Every structure is written in C-alpha cells, then in structure tokens.
C-alpha cells in the first residue's frame, strides 16, 4: 500500500508545482473579473483591478 501511495505522489508532484498551482488561483479570479465587467459604470475598472491581481499571482515564483 505504501508503494502505491508513493507512486501516486511521485506522479502528482510535478502537476502541483509552478504554473499549474498559480493557474488554479488566477483562473477563478479572471472569470470573476469577466463577470464583474458586465456591471455598467464600474465594471471595467473592477475588471482591470482583478486582472492586475491575477497577473501578480501568475508572477509568483513557485
């Protein structure tokens, strides 16, 4: 059972590092920003702020 667990962890570790980990956080932010951009007066300003925050999350070196 331990060998099976170690093999699963060995295959999952590369997926949890780097770009994928930040995409898990930034993609929902970008979707939320797209939804907010529909709001008439302040939508584009809020979308730009959320997009800037998502870019900052993408730049985090993991």
Biopython code that builds the backbone (N, CA, C, O; Angstrom):
import numpy as np
from Bio.PDB.StructureBuilder import StructureBuilder

atoms = [
    (1, "UNK", "N", (0.822, -1.196, 0.000)),
    (1, "UNK", "CA", (0.000, 0.000, 0.000)),
    (1, "UNK", "C", (0.867, 1.262, 0.000)),
    (1, "UNK", "O", (0.519, 2.250, -0.646)),
    (2, "UNK", "N", (1.982, 1.235, 0.714)),
    (2, "UNK", "CA", (2.853, 2.400, 0.770)),
    (2, "UNK", "C", (3.497, 2.682, -0.583)),
    (2, "UNK", "O", (3.679, 3.841, -0.955)),
    (3, "UNK", "N", (3.839, 1.636, -1.316)),
    (3, "UNK", "CA", (4.454, 1.825, -2.628)),
    (3, "UNK", "C", (3.466, 2.482, -3.578)),
    (3, "UNK", "O", (3.835, 3.357, -4.361)),
    (4, "UNK", "N", (2.223, 2.063, -3.508)),
    (4, "UNK", "CA", (1.185, 2.652, -4.365)),
    (4, "UNK", "C", (1.004, 4.137, -4.043)),
    (4, "UNK", "O", (0.873, 4.956, -4.952)),
    (5, "UNK", "N", (0.998, 4.479, -2.782)),
    (5, "UNK", "CA", (0.858, 5.866, -2.360)),
    (5, "UNK", "C", (2.055, 6.699, -2.818)),
    (5, "UNK", "O", (1.885, 7.826, -3.282)),
    (6, "UNK", "N", (3.255, 6.154, -2.692)),
    (6, "UNK", "CA", (4.443, 6.874, -3.127)),
    (6, "UNK", "C", (4.450, 7.085, -4.636)),
    (6, "UNK", "O", (4.864, 8.145, -5.107)),
    (7, "UNK", "N", (4.005, 6.107, -5.390)),
    (7, "UNK", "CA", (3.935, 6.262, -6.839)),
    (7, "UNK", "C", (2.929, 7.337, -7.242)),
    (7, "UNK", "O", (3.189, 8.133, -8.144)),
    (8, "UNK", "N", (1.792, 7.356, -6.576)),
    (8, "UNK", "CA", (0.783, 8.382, -6.868)),
    (8, "UNK", "C", (1.335, 9.767, -6.553)),
    (8, "UNK", "O", (1.148, 10.700, -7.333)),
    (9, "UNK", "N", (2.012, 9.908, -5.418)),
    (9, "UNK", "CA", (2.606, 11.199, -5.065)),
    (9, "UNK", "C", (3.699, 11.598, -6.046)),
    (9, "UNK", "O", (3.843, 12.777, -6.370)),
    (10, "UNK", "N", (4.466, 10.628, -6.517)),
    (10, "UNK", "CA", (5.524, 10.931, -7.474)),
    (10, "UNK", "C", (4.956, 11.452, -8.787)),
    (10, "UNK", "O", (5.570, 12.302, -9.431)),
    (11, "UNK", "N", (3.798, 10.954, -9.187)),
    (11, "UNK", "CA", (3.182, 11.429, -10.421)),
    (11, "UNK", "C", (2.453, 12.754, -10.237)),
    (11, "UNK", "O", (2.344, 13.536, -11.181)),
    (12, "UNK", "N", (1.955, 13.012, -9.035)),
    (12, "UNK", "CA", (1.196, 14.240, -8.793)),
    (12, "UNK", "C", (2.077, 15.447, -8.470)),
    (12, "UNK", "O", (1.668, 16.579, -8.725)),
    (13, "UNK", "N", (3.246, 15.243, -7.930)),
    (13, "UNK", "CA", (4.108, 16.368, -7.533)),
    (13, "UNK", "C", (4.442, 17.316, -8.682)),
    (13, "UNK", "O", (4.379, 18.529, -8.482)),
    (14, "UNK", "N", (4.793, 16.829, -9.877)),
    (14, "UNK", "CA", (5.063, 17.788, -10.961)),
    (14, "UNK", "C", (3.835, 18.610, -11.359)),
    (14, "UNK", "O", (3.967, 19.740, -11.830)),
    (15, "UNK", "N", (2.651, 18.045, -11.169)),
    (15, "UNK", "CA", (1.445, 18.772, -11.534)),
    (15, "UNK", "C", (1.124, 19.895, -10.554)),
    (15, "UNK", "O", (0.448, 20.859, -10.914)),
    (16, "UNK", "N", (1.600, 19.775, -9.329)),
    (16, "UNK", "CA", (1.269, 20.754, -8.301)),
    (16, "UNK", "C", (2.291, 21.877, -8.195)),
    (16, "UNK", "O", (2.160, 22.750, -7.336)),
    (17, "UNK", "N", (3.271, 21.869, -9.025)),
    (17, "UNK", "CA", (4.305, 22.889, -8.921)),
    (17, "UNK", "C", (4.180, 23.891, -10.057)),
    (17, "UNK", "O", (3.556, 23.628, -11.085)),
    (18, "UNK", "N", (4.788, 25.036, -9.840)),
    (18, "UNK", "CA", (4.912, 26.028, -10.893)),
    (18, "UNK", "C", (3.612, 26.595, -11.409)),
    (18, "UNK", "O", (2.745, 27.024, -10.647)),
    (19, "UNK", "N", (3.502, 26.587, -12.691)),
    (19, "UNK", "CA", (2.449, 27.280, -13.403)),
    (19, "UNK", "C", (1.055, 26.757, -13.057)),
    (19, "UNK", "O", (0.114, 27.543, -12.954)),
    (20, "UNK", "N", (0.912, 25.464, -12.878)),
    (20, "UNK", "CA", (-0.407, 24.897, -12.614)),
    (20, "UNK", "C", (-0.976, 25.386, -11.287)),
    (20, "UNK", "O", (-2.169, 25.672, -11.190)),
    (21, "UNK", "N", (-0.133, 25.484, -10.271)),
    (21, "UNK", "CA", (-0.609, 25.923, -8.963)),
    (21, "UNK", "C", (-1.118, 27.359, -9.004)),
    (21, "UNK", "O", (-2.121, 27.678, -8.366)),
    (22, "UNK", "N", (-0.441, 28.221, -9.744)),
    (22, "UNK", "CA", (-0.909, 29.604, -9.817)),
    (22, "UNK", "C", (-2.135, 29.730, -10.710)),
    (22, "UNK", "O", (-2.963, 30.615, -10.495)),
    (23, "UNK", "N", (-2.268, 28.867, -11.701)),
    (23, "UNK", "CA", (-3.452, 28.911, -12.569)),
    (23, "UNK", "C", (-4.706, 28.515, -11.803)),
    (23, "UNK", "O", (-5.791, 29.027, -12.079)),
    (24, "UNK", "N", (-4.565, 27.615, -10.850)),
    (24, "UNK", "CA", (-5.715, 27.206, -10.040)),
    (24, "UNK", "C", (-6.284, 28.399, -9.288)),
    (24, "UNK", "O", (-7.488, 28.468, -9.044)),
    (25, "UNK", "N", (-5.425, 29.335, -8.923)),
    (25, "UNK", "CA", (-5.872, 30.530, -8.200)),
    (25, "UNK", "C", (-6.296, 31.632, -9.161)),
    (25, "UNK", "O", (-7.309, 32.294, -8.936)),
    (26, "UNK", "N", (-5.532, 31.836, -10.228)),
    (26, "UNK", "CA", (-5.784, 33.000, -11.076)),
    (26, "UNK", "C", (-6.946, 32.825, -12.050)),
    (26, "UNK", "O", (-7.577, 33.815, -12.420)),
    (27, "UNK", "N", (-7.245, 31.619, -12.471)),
    (27, "UNK", "CA", (-8.351, 31.423, -13.422)),
    (27, "UNK", "C", (-9.699, 31.808, -12.805)),
    (27, "UNK", "O", (-10.471, 32.514, -13.452)),
    (28, "UNK", "N", (-10.013, 31.373, -11.580)),
    (28, "UNK", "CA", (-11.280, 31.861, -10.995)),
    (28, "UNK", "C", (-11.327, 33.371, -10.814)),
    (28, "UNK", "O", (-12.393, 33.978, -10.919)),
    (29, "UNK", "N", (-10.165, 33.985, -10.539)),
    (29, "UNK", "CA", (-10.131, 35.442, -10.422)),
    (29, "UNK", "C", (-10.470, 36.087, -11.757)),
    (29, "UNK", "O", (-11.228, 37.056, -11.809)),
    (30, "UNK", "N", (-9.914, 35.555, -12.827)),
    (30, "UNK", "CA", (-10.179, 36.116, -14.155)),
    (30, "UNK", "C", (-11.638, 35.913, -14.573)),
    (30, "UNK", "O", (-12.231, 36.785, -15.208)),
    (31, "UNK", "N", (-12.209, 34.768, -14.218)),
    (31, "UNK", "CA", (-13.627, 34.532, -14.531)),
    (31, "UNK", "C", (-14.498, 35.496, -13.743)),
    (31, "UNK", "O", (-15.458, 36.049, -14.280)),
    (32, "UNK", "N", (-14.170, 35.701, -12.472)),
    (32, "UNK", "CA", (-14.911, 36.673, -11.669)),
    (32, "UNK", "C", (-14.785, 38.081, -12.225)),
    (32, "UNK", "O", (-15.750, 38.846, -12.212)),
    (33, "UNK", "N", (-13.604, 38.424, -12.711)),
    (33, "UNK", "CA", (-13.412, 39.735, -13.329)),
    (33, "UNK", "C", (-14.232, 39.895, -14.591)),
    (33, "UNK", "O", (-14.746, 40.978, -14.869)),
    (34, "UNK", "N", (-14.357, 38.824, -15.359)),
    (34, "UNK", "CA", (-15.168, 38.895, -16.575)),
    (34, "UNK", "C", (-16.642, 39.077, -16.237)),
    (34, "UNK", "O", (-17.361, 39.792, -16.936)),
    (35, "UNK", "N", (-17.087, 38.432, -15.171)),
    (35, "UNK", "CA", (-18.481, 38.584, -14.754)),
    (35, "UNK", "C", (-18.727, 39.998, -14.247)),
    (35, "UNK", "O", (-19.767, 40.591, -14.537)),
    (36, "UNK", "N", (-17.782, 40.539, -13.494)),
    (36, "UNK", "CA", (-17.935, 41.881, -12.935)),
    (36, "UNK", "C", (-17.909, 42.939, -14.034)),
    (36, "UNK", "O", (-18.519, 43.998, -13.886)),
    (37, "UNK", "N", (-17.211, 42.665, -15.133)),
    (37, "UNK", "CA", (-17.086, 43.674, -16.190)),
    (37, "UNK", "C", (-18.412, 43.991, -16.865)),
    (37, "UNK", "O", (-18.493, 44.950, -17.632)),
    (38, "UNK", "N", (-19.437, 43.219, -16.600)),
    (38, "UNK", "CA", (-20.759, 43.465, -17.177)),
    (38, "UNK", "C", (-21.472, 44.610, -16.455)),
    (38, "UNK", "O", (-22.359, 45.239, -17.031)),
    (39, "UNK", "N", (-21.102, 44.887, -15.215)),
    (39, "UNK", "CA", (-21.725, 45.951, -14.432)),
    (39, "UNK", "C", (-21.483, 47.285, -15.139)),
    (39, "UNK", "O", (-20.342, 47.592, -15.484)),
    (40, "UNK", "N", (-22.531, 48.085, -15.361)),
    (40, "UNK", "CA", (-22.423, 49.261, -16.218)),
    (40, "UNK", "C", (-21.321, 50.266, -15.899)),
    (40, "UNK", "O", (-20.437, 50.439, -16.738)),
    (41, "UNK", "N", (-21.306, 50.919, -14.788)),
    (41, "UNK", "CA", (-20.405, 52.059, -14.598)),
    (41, "UNK", "C", (-19.011, 51.639, -14.132)),
    (41, "UNK", "O", (-18.013, 52.107, -14.678)),
    (42, "UNK", "N", (-18.933, 50.782, -13.154)),
    (42, "UNK", "CA", (-17.645, 50.445, -12.558)),
    (42, "UNK", "C", (-17.101, 49.088, -12.998)),
    (42, "UNK", "O", (-16.076, 48.638, -12.487)),
    (43, "UNK", "N", (-17.766, 48.446, -13.923)),
    (43, "UNK", "CA", (-17.380, 47.090, -14.321)),
    (43, "UNK", "C", (-15.993, 46.982, -14.900)),
    (43, "UNK", "O", (-15.225, 46.099, -14.517)),
    (44, "UNK", "N", (-15.658, 47.872, -15.823)),
    (44, "UNK", "CA", (-14.340, 47.785, -16.454)),
    (44, "UNK", "C", (-13.216, 48.122, -15.485)),
    (44, "UNK", "O", (-12.140, 47.527, -15.554)),
    (45, "UNK", "N", (-13.452, 49.059, -14.595)),
    (45, "UNK", "CA", (-12.436, 49.408, -13.602)),
    (45, "UNK", "C", (-12.188, 48.241, -12.657)),
    (45, "UNK", "O", (-11.041, 47.929, -12.336)),
    (46, "UNK", "N", (-13.256, 47.601, -12.213)),
    (46, "UNK", "CA", (-13.114, 46.443, -11.330)),
    (46, "UNK", "C", (-12.445, 45.286, -12.065)),
    (46, "UNK", "O", (-11.613, 44.584, -11.490)),
    (47, "UNK", "N", (-12.801, 45.086, -13.324)),
    (47, "UNK", "CA", (-12.190, 44.022, -14.116)),
    (47, "UNK", "C", (-10.687, 44.246, -14.260)),
    (47, "UNK", "O", (-9.904, 43.303, -14.144)),
    (48, "UNK", "N", (-10.286, 45.481, -14.509)),
    (48, "UNK", "CA", (-8.865, 45.792, -14.643)),
    (48, "UNK", "C", (-8.108, 45.538, -13.335)),
    (48, "UNK", "O", (-6.987, 45.030, -13.353)),
    (49, "UNK", "N", (-8.721, 45.889, -12.209)),
    (49, "UNK", "CA", (-8.077, 45.664, -10.913)),
    (49, "UNK", "C", (-7.934, 44.170, -10.631)),
    (49, "UNK", "O", (-6.886, 43.726, -10.162)),
    (50, "UNK", "N", (-8.971, 43.401, -10.911)),
    (50, "UNK", "CA", (-8.913, 41.959, -10.693)),
    (50, "UNK", "C", (-7.909, 41.319, -11.637)),
    (50, "UNK", "O", (-7.190, 40.401, -11.244)),
    (51, "UNK", "N", (-7.850, 41.787, -12.870)),
    (51, "UNK", "CA", (-6.909, 41.244, -13.841)),
    (51, "UNK", "C", (-5.466, 41.544, -13.431)),
    (51, "UNK", "O", (-4.582, 40.708, -13.617)),
    (52, "UNK", "N", (-5.230, 42.710, -12.887)),
    (52, "UNK", "CA", (-3.897, 43.058, -12.392)),
    (52, "UNK", "C", (-3.500, 42.152, -11.223)),
    (52, "UNK", "O", (-2.354, 41.709, -11.136)),
    (53, "UNK", "N", (-4.447, 41.882, -10.331)),
    (53, "UNK", "CA", (-4.170, 40.977, -9.211)),
    (53, "UNK", "C", (-3.895, 39.559, -9.703)),
    (53, "UNK", "O", (-3.018, 38.879, -9.171)),
    (54, "UNK", "N", (-4.630, 39.114, -10.703)),
    (54, "UNK", "CA", (-4.404, 37.777, -11.261)),
    (54, "UNK", "C", (-3.038, 37.696, -11.940)),
    (54, "UNK", "O", (-2.368, 36.666, -11.863)),
    (55, "UNK", "N", (-2.628, 38.764, -12.598)),
    (55, "UNK", "CA", (-1.281, 38.793, -13.188)),
    (55, "UNK", "C", (-0.203, 38.699, -12.110)),
    (55, "UNK", "O", (0.819, 38.040, -12.299)),
    (56, "UNK", "N", (-0.439, 39.359, -10.985)),
    (56, "UNK", "CA", (0.522, 39.293, -9.881)),
    (56, "UNK", "C", (0.624, 37.877, -9.323)),
    (56, "UNK", "O", (1.711, 37.419, -8.968)),
    (57, "UNK", "N", (-0.504, 37.191, -9.249)),
    (57, "UNK", "CA", (-0.500, 35.806, -8.774)),
    (57, "UNK", "C", (0.248, 34.920, -9.756)),
    (57, "UNK", "O", (0.977, 34.017, -9.345)),
    (58, "UNK", "N", (0.077, 35.165, -11.046)),
    (58, "UNK", "CA", (0.782, 34.370, -12.056)),
    (58, "UNK", "C", (2.293, 34.572, -12.001)),
    (58, "UNK", "O", (3.047, 33.673, -12.374)),
    (59, "UNK", "N", (2.743, 35.731, -11.544)),
    (59, "UNK", "CA", (4.171, 36.028, -11.490)),
    (59, "UNK", "C", (4.867, 35.477, -10.253)),
    (59, "UNK", "O", (6.086, 35.596, -10.131)),
    (60, "UNK", "N", (4.118, 34.879, -9.334)),
    (60, "UNK", "CA", (4.718, 34.318, -8.120)),
    (60, "UNK", "C", (5.592, 33.123, -8.508)),
    (60, "UNK", "O", (5.111, 32.185, -9.144)),
    (61, "UNK", "N", (6.847, 33.151, -8.137)),
    (61, "UNK", "CA", (7.731, 32.024, -8.498)),
    (61, "UNK", "C", (7.544, 30.844, -7.549)),
    (61, "UNK", "O", (7.915, 30.910, -6.377)),
    (62, "UNK", "N", (6.979, 29.795, -8.055)),
    (62, "UNK", "CA", (6.816, 28.577, -7.247)),
    (62, "UNK", "C", (7.715, 27.488, -7.743)),
    (62, "UNK", "O", (7.718, 26.389, -7.188)),
]
sb = StructureBuilder()
sb.init_structure("model")
sb.init_model(0)
sb.init_chain("A")
sb.init_seg("    ")
for serial, (resi, resn, name, xyz) in enumerate(atoms, 1):
    if name == "N":
        sb.init_residue(resn, " ", resi, " ")
    sb.init_atom(name, np.array(xyz, "f"), 0.0, 1.0, " ", f" {name:<3s}", serial, name[0])
structure = sb.get_structure()
